[in-house]
């Protein structure tokens, strides 16, 4: 029930579609467990899965679907840092806070976000993953 910026929303039939200003001057309406944007919900997730609402269960199905679409098995357990990093690189274009080890088409990444908005360090992500 968290949307971009840490604000809360009430679960309902649809994505909450409430925008907030970002520090870099754009708006974000990312919401829910996987911080899904309304366009992703409308054009990728909802048509593919025909989810009945934006419940926690629907969000979980959506997050799994998005990971699978990026070539990542959401059930895989990573025991090797390099395999973990490769999976995160695949997820970085979907989730802006994920680090990207290469240079993105717009010139970002290189350990920061695919979209140039910062994000968690890959070594910190590995540490958290292994807790």
C-alpha positions in Angstrom: 0.0 0.0 0.0 3.0 2.3 -0.6 3.3 4.5 -3.6 6.3 6.6 -4.8 7.8 8.8 -2.2 6.6 6.6 0.7 3.0 7.8 0.5 0.2 5.4 1.3 -2.8 4.4 -0.7 -5.9 2.3 -0.1 -6.1 -1.0 -2.0 -8.9 -1.1 -4.5 -10.1 -2.3 -7.9 -7.4 -0.5 -9.9 -3.9 1.0 -9.7 -4.2 4.1 -7.5 -2.8 6.4 -10.3 -1.6 9.1 -7.9 1.5 11.0 -9.1 4.1 12.6 -6.9 7.0 14.9 -7.9 10.5 13.3 -8.1 13.7 15.0 -7.1 14.8 15.0 -10.8 11.7 17.0 -11.9 9.4 14.4 -13.3 6.3 12.7 -11.8 6.0 9.1 -10.7 2.8 7.2 -10.0 4.7 4.0 -9.1 2.7 2.0 -6.6 2.4 -1.2 -4.6 4.7 -4.0 -3.6 6.7 -3.7 -6.9 6.2 0.0 -7.5 4.4 -0.7 -10.8 3.7 2.3 -13.0 0.1 2.8 -14.4 1.2 2.3 -18.0 2.9 -1.0 -17.2 -0.2 -2.1 -15.3 -2.5 -1.1 -18.2 -0.4 -2.3 -21.2 1.6 -5.2 -19.9 0.3 -6.7 -16.7 -3.4 -6.3 -16.8 -4.0 -7.5 -20.4 -1.7 -10.5 -19.9 -3.0 -11.7 -16.5 -6.5 -10.2 -16.4 -6.2 -9.4 -12.7 -9.4 -8.5 -10.9 -7.9 -5.7 -8.8 -4.8 -4.1 -7.3 -4.8 -6.4 -4.3 -1.6 -7.7 -2.7 -2.2 -11.0 -4.4 -2.6 -9.3 -7.8 0.5 -7.3 -7.2 2.5 -10.4 -6.4 1.3 -12.1 -9.6 2.2 -8.9 -11.5 5.8 -8.7 -10.0 6.4 -12.3 -10.9 5.2 -11.8 -14.4 7.4 -8.8 -14.9 10.4 -10.6 -13.6 9.7 -13.6 -15.9 9.3 -11.2 -18.9 12.8 -10.0 -18.2 14.2 -13.5 -18.2 14.5 -13.9 -14.4 13.0 -16.9 -12.5 11.5 -15.3 -9.4 11.8 -18.6 -7.6 15.5 -19.1 -8.2 17.8 -18.9 -5.2 21.1 -17.3 -6.0 24.2 -18.6 -4.2 26.7 -16.9 -6.6 27.3 -13.2 -6.7 27.9 -13.1 -10.5 24.6 -14.9 -11.2 22.8 -12.6 -8.9 24.3 -9.5 -10.6 23.3 -10.9 -14.0 19.7 -11.3 -12.8 19.7 -7.8 -11.4 21.0 -6.4 -14.7 18.0 -8.0 -16.4 15.6 -6.5 -13.8 17.1 -3.0 -13.8 15.2 -1.7 -16.9 11.9 -2.8 -15.1 12.7 -1.4 -11.7 14.5 1.9 -11.6 16.0 1.5 -8.2 18.0 -1.6 -9.2 21.7 -1.1 -10.0 22.8 -1.7 -13.6 26.4 -2.8 -14.1 26.6 -1.8 -17.8 25.9 1.5 -19.6 22.2 1.9 -20.4 21.2 3.2 -23.8 20.7 6.7 -22.3 24.2 6.6 -20.8 23.3 5.8 -17.2 24.0 2.6 -15.2 27.6 1.7 -14.5 26.6 0.6 -11.0 23.8 3.2 -10.6 20.2 3.1 -11.9 19.5 2.1 -15.5 17.6 5.5 -15.6 20.1 7.6 -13.8 18.2 8.2 -10.6 20.5 6.5 -8.1 19.5 3.3 -6.4 20.9 0.7 -4.2 24.5 -0.5 -4.7 24.8 -4.1 -6.1 27.0 -5.2 -3.1 24.4 -3.8 -0.7 21.7 -5.6 -2.6 23.7 -8.9 -2.4 24.1 -8.4 1.3 20.4 -7.8 1.8 19.5 -10.7 -0.4 21.7 -13.0 1.8 20.1 -12.0 5.1 
